[in-house]
Amino acid sequence: MQSVCNAVSGEALKIITGLTNISYHEMDSWSQAMIDGIANYQGDKQIETHCHNATKKIDAAIDGMIPVVTKNPDYSLLSVMLEAQMPMDSLRANIKLAISGGQNEPRDVIAGAVWALSSHPEQLKNVLDGRTEWKQVFDEYCRWALPIGIAPRRIAANFTYEGIEFFENDKVFLMFNSANHDEEYFENADRFDLNRDTSKSIAFGAGPHFCDGAWAARALVGEVALPKLFERFGNIHIRKDVNVKFGGWAFRGPQEVPVELDIL
């Protein structure tokens, strides 16, 4: 989780955002602080302060990189938004949104997919033999073990749905994980199956709320991180003395993935 997945996710997010003047450790720390702040429904003052401190540090990192990308424009979010003359408040908000939603998920998918493949050796063999594409690993893992399982929403107006009453300003949660295990759309939905049609998956949302980072995540994990990892290390497998535990509800992933491997 820390030595590979966290580093890959953080370093990629540095390039995507344009904040190459920070470490991936800082990227991870600031992302988690904002996630905790966003989910601070109980109003914990310490969590709130930690979140605000993280956003101030992000602002400082943005300020440090503005003259760099102004002189040498690139394809980072920061550079493109500056070139488009986006208002600075919106620019900062978009960078923070990318950080809060772009660090944990790729990290957890890389680690979780390694676990899933190690737990299904016959499917791993099909991938390594070229009969199954790595992008199928990415898509099926995201359907099967969503790195984001729920999304909070506020009820805008009173209404009734299938006999259940909802009232204005109620807080509700959309259960993506439940939808992606709906037997009406996915046969044997609880099974990890790389031959499955995942086109109905809503792992990245849908419509106007479709995740802006979906294609970046698919490229990072399915085209780079996973194939390179299995190319570099031959026989990756989970240690037999360890049960991999998952944690989280809104953001869900393995807490650790202890592996043994052969260096090629």
Secondary structure, DSSP 8 states (H G I E B T S, - for coil): -IIIIIHHHHHHHHHHHT-TTS-HHHHHHHHHHHHHHHT-TT--HHHHHHHHHHHHHHHHHHHHHHHHHHHS--SSHHHHHHHTT--HHHHHHHHHHHHHHHSHHHHHHHHHHHHHHHH-HHHHHHHHTTSS-HHHHHHHHHHHS-SB-EEEEE--S-EEETTEEE-TT-EEEEEHHHHTT-TTTSTTTTS--TTS--TT--TT--GGGS-TTHHHHHIIIIIIIHHHHHHHBSS-EE-TT----EE-SSB-EES---EE--B-
